[in-house]
């Protein structure tokens, strides 16, 4: 029997007796999207209900509980809004079977069918905004769906039949012309190379590195096209096809310089691009704001407190190893804090402070309230109100009035210098922070700077001149102005730059590689494994080893059955299969397996365990990187992880 029931007289199936709703997992998944569709299209299908035995006039839902939750979202649970229902005169067991039957027999649309349907909506005049609102999607998700729905019929059929995977189909969207898609498809199919990265390479993606590709997100694809550039956006990643890289870089610089000009107009003393400042500029002191000086808008204070707590909870959980999630949570804190700082400085403070502008992770980033050391000048691409650090034109330095010292022998001078060195060392070790400053300042300074400290590891070029000066007096002045945590962060970066494991291997330790093994075994295994997988060049490895080693890797990562199947193919096909399928399992070659290796196979790994360090390594919250690079936001990240409220956090 079909009839209408007031919404406030319908109860969820799981609340009726032992429960007549067969669905347990995912009851709340996608409710907002479902509500958006019901609001736009109205109710299409009746809820299936039964009478509630002990509540006259009330009905429990056996099929349609997610729609009931969506109606609550639209009208509220207390609403008397009439909802169309179909009454089934069954007991609790019968209603549960109704729910189970519907859930088991329901068949979802194949992704290809769904995307073709979205493309049909567009053909019939639906705008991206209308489709997004009606189906609870973002506009980018709509663009992704429409791009897949517009794939050539040949590729759609290959995807529908299982000949290619979803990620391979997505790669073909980089070619907007169906003829180009088909031409690439037929070529790669004939060569047996229908893999995602090979499709992208065939269509011209990947010619620009990630640092360049991220600029499109900041400059804007439409603005870039307006200046004559051509770009095919990768809607599912960052493998954009960019026609004119120099133009894109120039537009990014113009945007940064325009931002600097706006900051000056807003009253800041100076504003500069980070690339035009010393390498350690990000660690220059920031002016702190008192709680009463902070200017919040809307619910910012509440959102900031929640964001800080979420980041702290994530990092406190030792089972969390998702660095992308860690970065997203940290970014949420940074975004809110930056918005607050941008408006909280009074005019008097602005007139003495400045801002650093940069592009980071596809975003334009501004660091507000920076104290510029007096020794530093802003060069090309930056702006300042007054630059009075240089001596006045034509002014000569004052002549020294000190009396000339009598000459002494070189031998005596050397003995005195030894005495001076020993005395300075004895005094210096009593001031750890000054010792760190001296060491940090000495990296990359001239040979007569008074301290012999250098970095000769693979990251040596990154570590030299870290404070932007090769003169000890200036470098030391900058180093002493750093906060203790900032010195430690920079020294950690120098340590990373000093690593040099060339020709070392972790599979069979020997005298020569005990150091690399000891260091790797001391690092947090989660961080090291993630970094190794990011640095591992699968294409280079599998193309460079024998067919037997390729098959061994496939067996370890994917199982003996697939290894036997692949053994019948030639080496090029085996290599292509290994590149496509082995890395995603977390497999690493034995030469890269430290003590904490957690990938296949689960076999004992030979490694040197450093004496005195047998305990569990201390977990680090830092994200791994494939190579040593200047630390960014290190101090801020540590700070955010320790605080629990917005009011106690210094800004």
LOVO-537370 format. One line per field, with one value per residue (C-alpha): x, z, y; residue in one letter. Coordinates in pm, 1 decimal, m for minus. Example, Ala and Ser with C-alpha at 12.3 -4.5 7.8 and 13.67 -1.06 7.14 Angstrom:
xx: c(1230.0, 1367.0)
zz: c(780.0, 714.0)
yy: c(m450.0, m106.0)
code: c(a, s)
end
This chain:
xx: c(0.0, 133.3, 61.9, 223.4, 369.5, 480.6, 859.8, 856.8, 669.6, 935.3, 1214.8, 1536.2, 1528.3, 1827.4, 1623.8, 1338.2, 1379.2, 1690.2, 1722.8, 1566.7, 1831.0, 2083.1, 2328.6, 2575.1, 2887.0, 2850.1, 2508.3, 2613.7, 2832.8, 2731.2, 2419.3, 2490.5, 2518.9, 2198.7, 2020.0, 2134.5, 1988.6, 1658.3, 1629.2, 1689.2, 1490.7, 1241.2, 1155.4, 1160.4, 1130.7, 907.7, 1054.6, 962.6, 823.9, 652.4, 439.4, 614.1, 452.9, 439.8, 395.9, 67.0, 101.3, 479.8, 663.1, 1018.2, 1209.0, 1343.5, 1459.4, 1553.4, 1728.4, 1991.7, 1713.0, 1546.0, 1871.8, 1881.7, 1521.3, 1620.9, 1901.7, 1660.7, 1355.6, 1484.5, 1374.5, 1080.9, 923.5, 576.8, 672.3, 479.9, 706.3, 580.9, 608.5, 514.2, 379.0, 486.6, 271.0, 559.8, 717.4, 1066.4, 1234.5, 1048.5, 1138.1, 1505.8, 1499.4, 1341.0, 1632.2, 1890.8, 1737.3, 1740.3, 2098.9, 2235.7, 2054.1, 2100.8, 2354.6, 2544.0, 2613.1, 2946.6, 3169.0, 3168.6, 2786.9, 2776.0, 3020.9, 2845.1, 2522.4, 2684.2, 2810.8, 2455.2, 2330.6, 2578.7, 2464.7, 2106.6, 2201.2, 2290.6, 2568.4, 2858.5, 2717.6, 2371.2, 2513.0, 2732.5, 2441.2, 2201.6, 2438.0, 2628.7, 2960.0, 3226.0, 3269.4, 3609.9, 3446.3, 3192.3, 3472.9, 3645.7, 3326.1, 3254.1, 3612.0, 3577.0, 3234.4, 3382.2, 3655.3, 3649.2, 3407.6, 3702.0, 3863.5, 3532.0, 3459.8, 3811.0, 3751.8, 3402.1, 3528.5, 3821.0, 4089.3, 4231.0, 4212.3, 4047.0, 4379.6, 4478.4, 4144.9, 4195.8, 4537.5, 4376.1, 4178.6, 4503.6, 4418.6, 4097.1, 4069.8, 3915.6, 4127.8, 4445.4, 4318.6, 4248.0, 4582.8, 4772.1, 4554.2, 4614.6, 4989.7, 5037.7, 4804.3, 5003.9, 5326.2, 5173.1, 5239.2, 4895.3, 5015.6, 4925.9, 5271.6, 5334.0, 4998.8, 5088.1, 5431.5, 5280.0, 5041.4, 5317.4, 5266.5, 5559.9, 5777.3, 5763.9, 5865.6, 5633.7, 5777.0, 5668.7, 5337.0, 5221.8, 5245.0, 4933.5, 4729.6, 4853.3, 4856.7, 4534.6, 4489.6, 4256.9, 4500.4, 4783.3, 4581.8, 4493.8, 4864.7, 4901.6, 5000.7, 4837.9, 4772.9, 4587.0, 4507.1, 4548.2, 4217.9, 4337.6, 4690.8, 4960.3, 5087.8, 4975.7, 5078.1, 5234.1, 5332.8, 5541.4, 5724.8, 5915.8, 5586.4, 5435.0, 5737.0, 5725.5, 5355.2, 5426.3, 5700.4, 5466.9, 5202.2, 5451.4, 5580.5, 5224.8, 5159.9, 5470.3, 5344.6, 5006.1, 5171.2, 5373.4, 5058.9, 4900.4, 5167.5, 5437.5, 5798.7, 5923.2, 5808.4, 6029.7, 6022.0, 6175.1, 6393.0, 6564.4, 6650.2, 6916.9, 6833.5, 6759.1, 6523.8, 6222.3, 6372.0, 6419.1, 6242.0, 5870.3, 5707.4, 5478.4, 5120.3, 4950.3, 4613.7, 4435.9, 4590.9, 4452.3, 4168.9, 3936.1, 3655.2, 3349.4, 3422.9, 3800.0, 3895.0, 3685.5, 3809.9, 4172.1, 4137.4, 3977.8, 4248.1, 4529.8, 4368.1, 4317.4, 4682.6, 4800.4, 4575.0, 4698.4, 5064.0, 5012.6, 4877.4, 5181.2, 4975.5, 4933.1, 5180.4, 4981.2, 5206.0, 4958.8, 4699.9, 4959.8, 5037.4, 4668.5, 4608.5, 4916.8, 4806.4, 4464.4, 4633.2, 4867.4, 4587.0, 4381.5, 4683.5, 4803.2, 4462.7, 4460.9, 4817.1, 4752.6, 4498.6, 4619.5, 4930.7, 4868.9, 5006.9, 5294.8, 5425.2, 5376.8, 5600.7, 5891.4, 5824.4, 5797.2, 5662.9, 5812.9, 5619.0, 5655.0, 5472.3, 5452.9, 5257.2, 5048.6, 4956.7, 5069.5, 5208.3, 5279.8, 5474.0, 5370.7, 5552.6, 5912.4, 6204.7, 6473.0, 6828.9, 7007.7, 7288.8, 7057.7, 6965.9, 6667.6, 6767.1, 6576.8, 6209.8, 6158.4, 6049.4, 6126.5, 6036.3, 6384.6, 6716.9, 6966.7, 7197.1, 7460.8, 7706.9, 7621.2, 7753.4, 8108.7, 8150.6, 8481.7, 8522.5, 8695.9, 9068.4, 9187.5, 9358.4, 9496.8, 9877.4, 10056.5, 10156.6, 10523.5, 10595.5, 10650.7, 10779.5, 10550.1, 10633.1, 10526.7, 10218.2, 10122.2, 10171.6, 9961.1, 9689.6, 9675.7, 9640.5, 9366.5, 9181.8, 9194.6, 9073.7, 8789.0, 8681.9, 8680.1, 8457.4, 8234.8, 8121.9, 7969.2, 7720.5, 7545.6, 7327.7, 7625.3, 7815.7, 7529.4, 7528.2, 7902.7, 7878.5, 7575.9, 7741.0, 8063.1, 7897.9, 7989.2, 8190.0, 8536.8, 8832.6, 8954.8, 8625.6, 8775.8, 8593.5, 8645.3, 8296.1, 8182.4, 7931.4, 8064.9, 7768.7, 7540.9, 7337.8, 7643.9, 7527.3, 7202.4, 7391.4, 7644.0, 7566.4, 7251.3, 7224.5, 7292.8, 7643.7, 7995.4, 8137.4, 8158.4, 8059.6, 7734.7, 7652.7, 7712.5, 7498.1, 7213.0, 7261.4, 7252.7, 6917.3, 6756.2, 6544.7, 6685.8, 6432.1, 6515.8, 6888.4, 6818.0, 6595.1, 6865.1, 7132.5, 6910.2, 6894.5, 7273.4, 7302.2, 7073.1, 7284.6, 7599.3, 7482.1, 7675.5, 7592.6, 7745.1, 7830.6, 7678.7, 7418.0, 7196.6, 7162.8, 7508.9, 7669.3, 8045.4, 8300.0, 8247.8, 7872.7, 7820.6, 7769.7, 7486.4, 7317.0, 7344.1, 7197.0, 6912.2, 6826.5, 6810.0, 6554.8, 6182.2, 6094.1, 5765.6, 5937.6, 6227.2, 6008.0, 5789.0, 6095.3, 6259.0, 5945.1, 5930.0, 6296.4, 6298.7, 6316.3, 6126.9, 6162.9, 6540.8, 6573.5, 6361.9, 6501.6, 6853.9, 6832.5, 6799.2, 6477.2, 6527.8, 6541.5, 6231.0, 6044.9, 6171.8, 6039.5, 5701.8, 5684.4, 5765.7, 5526.8, 5240.0, 5262.6, 5402.2, 5104.2, 5158.7, 5533.3, 5475.4, 5238.5, 5490.4, 5777.8, 5626.9, 5670.8, 5976.6, 6181.5, 6027.4, 5679.0, 5801.7, 5974.8, 5660.7, 5449.3, 5693.1, 5704.6, 5325.9, 5243.5, 5534.4, 5592.4, 5229.9, 5269.3, 5543.2, 5816.1, 6176.8, 6497.2, 6708.4, 6971.1, 6715.0, 6573.8, 6669.3, 6580.7, 6227.3, 6137.6, 5765.5, 5704.0, 5691.1, 5833.8, 5807.8, 6153.7, 6441.5, 6651.4, 7023.4, 7121.4, 7364.1, 7204.1, 7403.4, 7517.3, 7334.4, 7037.3, 6839.2, 6524.7, 6238.5, 6342.8, 6182.1, 5897.6, 5940.3, 5649.2, 5843.1, 5740.2, 6003.5, 6157.2, 6320.8, 6625.3, 6755.6, 6589.6, 6558.3, 6336.3, 6002.7, 5765.7, 5965.0, 5949.9, 5589.4, 5490.9, 5648.9, 5477.2, 5136.7, 5168.4, 5229.5, 4954.9, 4603.4, 4419.7, 4421.0, 4459.8, 4777.7, 4955.1, 5189.9, 5164.4)
zz: c(0.0, m97.2, 134.1, 292.9, 643.3, 835.0, 855.4, 1236.2, 1252.0, 1058.7, 1253.8, 1129.3, 1071.8, 1297.6, 1587.3, 1549.9, 1779.8, 1687.0, 1378.2, 1035.5, 841.0, 685.6, 608.8, 892.2, 725.4, 541.5, 675.7, 685.5, 374.9, 112.9, 297.3, 211.2, m159.4, m142.6, 31.8, m241.1, m507.3, m322.8, m273.4, m643.7, m794.2, m523.0, m396.9, m678.6, m498.0, m200.8, 132.3, 227.0, 581.9, 841.6, 1142.5, 1476.9, 1709.1, 2028.5, 1880.5, 1708.3, 1394.0, 1370.2, 1098.0, 1072.9, 744.6, 604.0, 271.1, 236.3, 563.5, 389.7, 219.8, 559.8, 696.2, 396.0, 461.1, 821.9, 685.1, 453.9, 678.5, 1033.3, 1225.6, 1391.5, 1061.3, 963.4, 593.7, 418.5, 280.4, 27.9, 157.6, 65.5, 355.8, 378.4, 617.5, 751.6, 1088.2, 1198.3, 1021.5, 697.9, 704.2, 760.7, 456.1, 250.7, 347.5, 274.3, m62.9, m180.6, m67.1, m220.3, m553.0, m617.9, m895.8, m914.0, m1246.5, m1403.3, m1381.3, m1760.5, m1768.6, m1492.6, m1665.4, m2000.5, m1827.2, m1687.2, m2034.6, m2162.6, m1897.2, m2027.9, m2385.4, m2273.8, m2134.1, m1770.4, m1644.1, m1433.2, m1136.9, m1176.5, m1201.2, m894.4, m688.2, m797.3, m732.6, m431.1, m615.2, m638.8, m974.4, m1015.0, m963.6, m1231.4, m1469.1, m1398.0, m1463.7, m1786.9, m1911.0, m1857.9, m2019.5, m2328.4, m2379.6, m2723.2, m2761.7, m2816.1, m2483.5, m2295.6, m2424.0, m2328.5, m1976.9, m1956.0, m2063.1, m1821.3, m2089.3, m1921.6, m1563.1, m1439.9, m1391.6, m1752.0, m1878.5, m1672.2, m1832.5, m2178.5, m2074.7, m2128.7, m2500.4, m2560.5, m2921.5, m2951.7, m3261.9, m3063.1, m2785.7, m3029.9, m3206.8, m2875.5, m2759.5, m3071.9, m3067.6, m2702.0, m2728.1, m3022.7, m2823.7, m2510.5, m2312.8, m2195.1, m1861.3, m1696.7, m1702.0, m2060.9, m2174.3, m2011.3, m2173.4, m2514.4, m2479.7, m2382.3, m2005.7, m1771.3, m1984.6, m1703.0, m1350.0, m1051.8, m941.9, m1274.5, m1296.5, m960.9, m1098.3, m1309.9, m990.7, m870.9, m1195.7, m1323.4, m1646.8, m1798.3, m1726.4, m1879.3, m2193.8, m2207.4, m2244.6, m2536.1, m2350.7, m2406.9, m2127.4, m2095.6, m1728.4, m1560.0, m1371.4, m1167.4, m1075.5, m1171.6, m1503.3, m1692.5, m2056.1, m2069.0, m2399.4, m2281.4, m1951.5, m1953.3, m1992.1, m1697.0, m1477.5, m1576.1, m1489.6, m1150.3, m1080.9, m1184.9, m946.2, m659.8, m731.0, m747.9, m409.9, m270.9, m401.4, m237.1, 93.9, 78.4, 0.6, 305.5, 528.5, 560.9, 574.1, 316.0, 114.0, m80.2, m277.4, m75.1, m370.8, m352.8, 16.5, 197.6, 223.8, 595.5, 559.5, 643.3, 990.3, 1060.0, 1376.1, 1359.4, 1564.2, 1818.8, 1869.9, 2206.0, 2246.1, 2279.5, 1949.1, 1743.7, 1509.9, 1439.9, 1186.8, 1205.7, 1363.8, 1302.1, 1667.6, 1705.4, 1375.7, 1468.7, 1802.4, 1635.0, 1365.1, 1622.9, 1826.6, 1513.4, 1415.2, 1766.6, 1787.1, 1448.9, 1543.3, 1888.3, 1728.8, 1645.9, 1396.9, 1167.6, 877.9, 612.6, 540.8, 298.2, 577.1, 813.3, 557.1, 502.7, 876.7, 913.0, 616.7, 774.6, 1083.7, 872.4, 656.8, 953.8, 1139.0, 828.1, 774.9, 1137.8, 1124.5, 798.3, 964.1, 1325.2, 1303.0, 1391.4, 1158.9, 1393.1, 1391.3, 1015.7, 956.4, 1115.3, 988.2, 654.4, 462.8, 266.8, m41.2, m212.3, m402.7, m212.2, m290.3, m553.6, m324.3, m289.7, 65.7, 262.9, 591.0, 786.8, 1054.9, 974.3, 1140.7, 876.0, 1014.5, 957.7, 764.9, 490.9, 183.1, m37.8, m398.2, m724.6, m701.8, m353.8, m233.6, 64.8, 181.9, 296.6, 256.9, 475.9, 558.6, 301.1, 383.8, 248.3, m106.6, m97.5, 276.8, 363.3, 657.4, 956.2, 969.9, 1238.9, 1530.0, 1680.9, 1709.8, 1478.0, 1650.0, 1635.0, 1417.8, 1579.1, 1438.1, 1250.9, 1494.1, 1794.0, 1613.0, 1548.5, 1915.7, 2029.2, 1785.0, 1929.7, 2277.6, 2159.4, 1992.5, 2305.7, 2526.7, 2292.2, 2269.7, 2648.3, 2679.5, 2384.1, 2509.6, 2808.4, 2580.7, 2366.1, 2176.1, 2083.5, 1980.7, 1748.5, 1609.3, 1540.9, 1368.9, 1166.0, 1062.2, 965.8, 706.7, 368.8, 497.8, 367.4, 488.1, 723.9, 916.7, 1233.9, 1227.5, 991.5, 938.3, 601.2, 439.0, 177.2, 144.6, m156.0, m39.9, 3.2, m241.4, m47.7, 279.8, 181.0, 254.0, 436.8, 605.7, 287.0, 368.1, 332.9, 576.1, 932.6, 1101.3, 908.6, 917.7, 1293.4, 1354.5, 1165.8, 1343.7, 1690.5, 1611.5, 1545.3, 1808.9, 1963.7, 1784.3, 1454.1, 1500.1, 1567.1, 1257.0, 1035.3, 1188.3, 1119.5, 756.2, 747.5, 886.5, 608.5, 348.4, 490.9, 423.3, 158.2, 122.5, m223.8, m304.2, 25.7, 37.6, 321.7, 214.5, 313.6, 570.7, 559.3, 725.6, 464.2, 504.9, 878.3, 907.2, 650.6, 799.5, 1153.1, 1047.7, 850.2, 1134.8, 1378.1, 1166.4, 1232.0, 1006.6, 889.9, 780.2, 616.7, 429.3, 292.8, 187.0, 23.0, m174.9, m290.1, m395.7, m554.2, m935.1, m1036.5, m1408.1, m1380.8, m1154.5, m1346.3, m1682.1, m1547.0, m1387.7, m1538.6, m1636.4, m1340.4, m1088.7, m1244.9, m1203.4, m846.5, m760.8, m919.3, m722.2, m393.1, m451.2, m649.9, m589.1, m769.0, m1004.5, m1169.9, m1181.5, m1368.7, m1610.4, m1680.3, m1725.6, m2065.1, m2192.6, m2324.4, m2099.6, m2224.9, m2128.6, m1792.8, m1718.1, m1807.4, m1584.3, m1293.6, m1327.8, m1325.6, m1049.8, m810.6, m657.8, m547.9, m312.4, m115.5, m245.7, m233.2, m353.3, m82.7, m117.0, 23.5, 306.4, 648.2, 977.2, 975.9, 617.3, 608.6, 249.6, 79.0, 142.9, 522.7, 550.1, 784.4, 655.1, 725.9, 888.2, 1135.8, 1466.8, 1634.2, 1986.9, 2260.8, 2039.7, 2062.0, 2185.9, 1975.9, 1759.1, 1844.9, 1611.5, 1401.9, 1280.2, 983.1, 634.4, 432.4, 118.2, m173.2, m139.1, 109.3, 63.9, 270.0, 569.7, 547.6, 835.8, 1055.4, 1366.6, 1307.7, 1264.9, 1594.4, 1764.0, 1629.4, 1739.3, 2101.2, 2153.4, 2253.2, 2234.4, 2006.9, 2292.0, 2433.9, 2097.4, 2029.9, 1686.6)
yy: c(0.0, 345.2, 639.0, 947.3, 958.6, 1272.2, 1278.6, 1298.8, 964.5, 772.0, 601.0, 445.0, 70.4, 11.6, 157.1, m93.6, m396.1, m590.7, m372.0, m418.7, m220.0, m460.2, m181.0, m115.5, 22.3, 351.7, 452.5, 817.8, 820.3, 1074.4, 1197.0, 1562.4, 1477.8, 1272.7, 1561.3, 1800.2, 1572.4, 1520.4, 1894.7, 1958.0, 1668.9, 1580.2, 1233.8, 977.8, 643.9, 553.9, 447.8, 90.4, 77.0, m145.7, m55.1, m7.1, m259.1, m51.7, 299.3, 366.0, 577.5, 531.8, 340.3, 204.1, 209.7, m115.7, 31.4, 398.8, 482.9, 698.1, 894.0, 933.3, 1083.0, 1317.1, 1428.8, 1505.1, 1721.7, 1906.4, 1947.8, 1857.0, 1546.8, 1727.1, 1828.0, 1699.2, 1709.5, 1424.3, 1151.3, 896.1, 540.2, 184.5, m23.1, m385.8, m592.0, m803.2, m877.5, m779.3, m1073.9, m1005.8, m636.4, m723.7, m953.6, m673.1, m448.5, m718.5, m808.0, m447.7, m391.5, m714.0, m703.4, m330.2, m277.1, 51.7, 216.6, 130.9, 441.2, 474.8, 473.5, 734.3, 968.4, 928.7, 1027.3, 1342.8, 1430.9, 1388.9, 1632.7, 1890.0, 1831.0, 1902.3, 2241.1, 2174.3, 2403.2, 2278.5, 2469.8, 2313.4, 1960.0, 2018.9, 2150.7, 1876.8, 1584.6, 1719.8, 1754.6, 2022.1, 2192.9, 2026.0, 1684.5, 1778.0, 1875.7, 1544.4, 1348.5, 1536.4, 1486.8, 1111.8, 1111.7, 1281.5, 1021.3, 862.8, 567.3, 330.4, 420.5, 418.1, 67.5, m50.7, 81.1, m67.8, m411.0, m405.5, m382.5, m70.5, 52.8, 372.1, 553.4, 476.8, 612.6, 929.1, 982.3, 999.4, 1311.2, 1505.6, 1486.5, 1680.1, 1563.7, 1211.3, 1143.8, 1213.0, 986.5, 703.2, 744.6, 722.0, 431.3, 222.9, 290.1, 198.2, m100.2, m236.5, m194.6, m348.7, m29.1, 84.4, 219.2, 549.5, 709.3, 601.2, 746.0, 1078.1, 1076.5, 998.7, 1293.7, 1538.4, 1556.3, 1548.1, 1775.9, 2030.9, 1943.7, 1966.4, 2303.5, 2454.5, 2270.1, 2406.3, 2761.3, 2699.2, 2662.6, 3003.3, 3201.1, 3045.9, 2852.1, 3115.0, 3398.9, 3195.4, 3129.6, 3498.6, 3577.8, 3335.5, 3020.2, 2684.9, 2437.8, 2112.7, 2071.3, 1736.5, 1724.6, 1426.5, 1537.7, 1786.8, 1648.3, 1957.0, 1998.1, 2347.2, 2508.1, 2806.9, 2750.0, 3085.0, 3273.8, 3086.0, 3162.3, 3530.3, 3552.2, 3395.9, 3653.0, 3936.0, 3805.8, 3790.0, 4140.4, 4274.7, 4114.3, 4288.0, 4623.7, 4573.1, 4489.0, 4810.1, 5006.4, 4845.2, 4998.0, 4729.6, 4852.5, 4604.1, 4301.2, 4060.7, 3738.0, 3455.1, 3359.9, 3701.1, 3668.7, 3460.4, 3092.7, 3115.8, 3413.6, 3201.3, 3161.0, 3529.3, 3637.4, 3707.8, 3979.4, 3820.0, 3932.3, 3943.4, 3772.7, 4107.2, 4223.5, 3933.8, 4027.4, 3732.8, 3724.4, 3500.2, 3162.7, 3177.5, 3138.5, 2823.3, 2679.2, 2747.2, 2570.9, 2269.0, 2263.2, 2271.1, 1993.0, 1781.7, 1820.7, 1736.3, 1428.1, 1305.9, 1338.8, 1189.5, 869.9, 655.2, 452.7, 752.6, 752.6, 939.7, 1236.1, 1389.5, 1399.8, 1546.1, 1817.4, 1892.5, 1934.5, 2154.0, 2362.6, 2415.4, 2562.2, 2776.3, 2915.3, 3034.9, 3174.2, 3357.9, 3519.4, 3637.4, 3773.8, 3957.2, 4189.3, 4199.3, 4419.5, 4785.2, 5053.7, 5139.1, 4780.2, 4743.9, 5045.2, 4855.8, 4503.3, 4328.3, 4027.3, 3738.4, 3623.0, 3285.2, 3012.1, 2685.6, 2367.7, 2544.0, 2837.1, 3195.9, 3220.2, 3538.5, 3540.6, 3851.5, 4048.5, 3952.1, 4132.6, 4188.1, 4181.2, 4511.3, 4338.9, 4215.1, 4413.5, 4333.6, 4270.2, 4229.3, 4143.0, 4286.4, 4627.5, 4844.7, 5193.1, 5295.0, 5114.8, 5295.4, 5006.8, 5110.9, 5390.8, 5732.3, 5799.5, 5936.8, 5879.3, 5713.2, 5479.1, 5633.2, 5575.2, 5338.6, 5505.1, 5185.0, 5170.5, 4931.9, 4603.9, 4501.0, 4199.2, 3857.8, 3533.7, 3298.0, 3018.4, 3222.3, 3343.9, 2982.3, 2885.4, 3178.7, 3085.9, 2734.1, 2879.6, 3113.5, 2825.0, 2607.5, 2888.6, 2980.9, 2615.9, 2583.3, 2889.0, 2808.8, 2469.9, 2646.1, 2825.8, 2565.2, 2810.4, 3027.6, 2714.5, 2621.8, 2974.9, 2967.1, 2629.5, 2736.4, 3064.7, 2888.5, 2666.8, 2810.9, 3109.8, 3195.7, 2990.6, 3266.5, 3286.7, 3139.1, 2805.8, 2513.2, 2381.5, 2251.6, 2021.2, 1780.2, 1544.4, 1501.9, 1801.1, 2022.9, 2288.9, 2323.7, 2374.2, 2639.3, 2999.5, 2894.7, 3233.8, 3426.5, 3548.6, 3409.2, 3663.2, 3539.1, 3865.9, 3896.9, 3525.4, 3507.4, 3816.4, 3652.3, 3318.9, 3474.1, 3635.2, 3298.0, 3132.3, 2811.4, 2592.5, 2761.8, 2696.4, 2332.4, 2308.8, 2457.2, 2234.7, 1934.5, 2046.6, 2078.7, 1724.8, 1602.6, 1784.9, 1622.9, 1265.1, 1075.2, 704.4, 662.8, 299.2, 181.9, m95.2, m214.0, m578.1, m706.3, m474.1, m438.7, m214.6, 55.3, 88.1, 44.9, 418.5, 442.0, 135.3, 271.7, 606.6, 448.6, 212.5, 505.3, 693.0, 646.2, 347.8, 502.0, 819.3, 635.3, 387.0, 666.2, 866.2, 563.2, 487.1, 846.0, 841.4, 492.7, 519.2, 206.2, 270.2, 303.1, m3.4, m252.4, m144.4, m187.4, m533.2, m877.4, m1051.3, m1288.1, m1002.4, m847.2, m1176.2, m1214.3, m868.6, m949.3, m1274.8, m1101.2, m811.8, m966.2, m1340.9, m1646.9, m1684.9, m1347.4, m1411.0, m1738.7, m1564.4, m1289.3, m1535.9, m1629.9, m1272.5, m1093.8, m866.6, m536.6, m657.0, m788.9, m458.7, m262.1, m487.4, m450.8, m70.7, m51.8, m300.1, m360.5, m11.8, 31.4, m269.1, m90.7, m323.1, m200.3, m369.7, m532.4, m260.6, m10.2, m222.9, m93.0, m262.6, m120.0, m215.6, m306.7, m410.4, m750.5, m1001.2, m1015.6, m1164.3, m1094.3, m806.5, m787.3, m459.0, m315.4, m220.9, 57.4, m22.6, 161.2, 232.8, m87.4, 84.9, 206.1, 504.2, 834.6, 915.6, 1225.8, 1436.5, 1567.6, 1468.1, 1281.5, 1423.2, 1247.9, 1476.1, 1725.5, 2062.1, 2377.0, 2314.5, 2496.3, 2559.5, 2318.7, 2530.8, 2623.4, 2260.2, 2162.0, 2450.7, 2361.0, 2000.9, 2099.5, 2355.3, 2267.1, 2597.8, 2897.8, 3145.1, 2993.7, 2979.0, 3272.2, 3427.1)
code: c(x, x, x, x, x, x, x, x, x, x, x, x, x, x, x, x, x, x, x, x, x, x, x, x, x, x, x, x, x, x, x, x, x, x, x, x, x, x, x, x, x, x, x, x, x, x, x, x, x, x, x, x, x, x, x, x, x, x, x, x, x, x, x, x, x, x, x, x, x, x, x, x, x, x, x, x, x, x, x, x, x, x, x, x, x, x, x, x, x, x, x, x, x, x, x, x, x, x, x, x, x, x, x, x, x, x, x, x, x, x, x, x, x, x, x, x, x, x, x, x, x, x, x, x, x, x, x, x, x, x, x, x, x, x, x, x, x, x, x, x, x, x, x, x, x, x, x, x, x, x, x, x, x, x, x, x, x, x, x, x, x, x, x, x, x, x, x, x, x, x, x, x, x, x, x, x, x, x, x, x, x, x, x, x, x, x, x, x, x, x, x, x, x, x, x, x, x, x, x, x, x, x, x, x, x, x, x, x, x, x, x, x, x, x, x, x, x, x, x, x, x, x, x, x, x, x, x, x, x, x, x, x, x, x, x, x, x, x, x, x, x, x, x, x, x, x, x, x, x, x, x, x, x, x, x, x, x, x, x, x, x, x, x, x, x, x, x, x, x, x, x, x, x, x, x, x, x, x, x, x, x, x, x, x, x, x, x, x, x, x, x, x, x, x, x, x, x, x, x, x, x, x, x, x, x, x, x, x, x, x, x, x, x, x, x, x, x, x, x, x, x, x, x, x, x, x, x, x, x, x, x, x, x, x, x, x, x, x, x, x, x, x, x, x, x, x, x, x, x, x, x, x, x, x, x, x, x, x, x, x, x, x, x, x, x, x, x, x, x, x, x, x, x, x, x, x, x, x, x, x, x, x, x, x, x, x, x, x, x, x, x, x, x, x, x, x, x, x, x, x, x, x, x, x, x, x, x, x, x, x, x, x, x, x, x, x, x, x, x, x, x, x, x, x, x, x, x, x, x, x, x, x, x, x, x, x, x, x, x, x, x, x, x, x, x, x, x, x, x, x, x, x, x, x, x, x, x, x, x, x, x, x, x, x, x, x, x, x, x, x, x, x, x, x, x, x, x, x, x, x, x, x, x, x, x, x, x, x, x, x, x, x, x, x, x, x, x, x, x, x, x, x, x, x, x, x, x, x, x, x, x, x, x, x, x, x, x, x, x, x, x, x, x, x, x, x, x, x, x, x, x, x, x, x, x, x, x, x, x, x, x, x, x, x, x, x, x, x, x, x, x, x, x, x, x, x, x, x, x, x, x, x, x, x, x, x, x, x, x, x, x, x, x, x, x, x, x, x, x, x, x, x, x, x, x, x, x, x, x, x, x, x, x, x, x, x, x, x, x, x, x, x, x, x, x, x, x, x, x, x, x, x, x, x, x, x, x, x, x, x, x, x, x, x, x, x, x, x, x, x, x, x, x, x, x, x, x, x, x, x, x, x, x, x, x, x, x, x, x, x, x)
end
